[in-house]
Amino acid sequence: MWVYIWLGITAAALVIEFLTTEMVSVWFAGGGVVAMLLAGVGLGWYFHVPAFIVVSFVLMLCFRRLVMKKLDKGDVKTNADSVIGKDFELLSDIGFNKAGSIKVNGVVWTAIAEDEKTEIPAGTIVVVQRIEGNKYIVKEK
């Protein structure tokens, strides 16, 4: 009977892991396999229940960080965030409270200077620092 219980726990842990991406329940599948093997050879519950707990948490503590690091592909910048840190030419003069414009990927956007005391003339190459609302905050390169 215990073999089927551990088989069910192992299967449930794997199903939960396939539905999530947090790498939490897969470790319980490993503990379930060990407990199922111990139950299969006829050991009492007082051997396989603690084995399940110990193996599951040892696997989680030893390998979760490593696996998450391998699976982490980093943030992929998309859309507007992809222009942060890139250079563009100003189409009109800008200042901190004086909006101008820059052309980003063929589209004209509003831009303002990052520094309060800076006036940047048209034609200057600027670097996009961040985006606030629909304005690009830039500084002179």
N, C-alpha and C positions, 0 to 999 in steps of 0.2 A: 504494500500500500504506500509506503514512504517513497518508493521509487517514482510512482506516478505523481505524488505531490511535488517532488523536486522537479520532475519533468515539466509539470504545469507551471511552476515558479520560473524555471529556466525559459520556457516558451513565452510566458508573460513578460519577463524582463527583456527578451529580444524584441518582442512586438512593440513594447513601449519605447525601446531604443530606436527602432526604425521610424517611429512617429515623431521623435524629438531629435534635437541635435546637441544636446548638452552632455552627452557621454556620462550619464549617471547610472542607468539601470543595466548596462552591459556587464558591469562588474558583478552584479548579482547573478547574472547568467553563469559566470565562471564559478561562483560559489555554489550555485545550484548543481552544476555538473559534478563538482567534487562531492557534494552531499549525496547526490544520486548514486555515485559510485560506491560511497561508503555504505549507503542503505542497501545497495544491490549485493554487497558481500555479506550482508546479514548483521552489521553492527547496529546497536540500539540508537534510539533517537538522541541520547545524551552524547553520542559521538558526532553524528552528522549535523545536528542543529548548530552546535558551536563551531564546527568546521565551516559550515556555510557562512556564518557571521564573520569569522576570522578571515577566511579566504576572500570574501567579498570586499571587506574593508582594506585588506592588504593590497589587493589588486587596485582598488580605487586610489589609495594613498600613493602607491608606487608609480602608477602608470597614467593617471588622468591628466596631469599637467603635461607630460610628454606627448600624449595623444592629442590634446587640445592645441599644443604648439604646432604639431605637424599638420593639423587640420586647418589652422588659422591661416587664411590667405591674405589677411590684412584688409583694410578698407579700400574699396575700389571707388575712386571719385567718379561721379557721374554728373552729367548736365552742368549746371553752373559751378559747382565745386571744382570741376576739373580745370578751371582757368586760374584758380588761386595760385599765386607764385609765378605766373607767366607774364611775359612782356607784351605791351600793346602801345600803339601810338595814339596820342590824344588828338581828337578832331577839333576840339575847341578849348579855350582857356578854362582852367578850373581853380578853385580855392577850397577852403574848408567849408564855407557857407555858400560858395558859388559853384553850382553844378555845371558840368560840361558833358562831353560825350566821348566815348571810345567805341570802336567797332570790334566786336568779339564774335569770331566765327561767322562773319557776314551780317551780323545784327548790331545795330547801334544801341548802346546802353548808356544810362546816366552814370556819371562818375563824379566823385568829389575827392578832394585831397585828404589824406589821413591826418596831417599835421595842421593845427589851427593857423599857424603863421605862414603857411606855404601858399604861394601862387605859382601855378605851373602853366607855362604857355602852350598853345596848340603846337603839335608836331613833336613834342617831347615824348620819349619812350618812358612809360611808367610800368610799375609792377603792381598787379592786383594783390592786395593784402587780405581782404575779406569782402564778404557781401552782406549788406544790411538792407533788408527789404528788397527793393528793386534797384539799389544803387551799389555800384562797385566802389570800394574804398581803395584808393591807389596812392602810391608814393613814387617820386621820381627815382629812376634807376641810377 
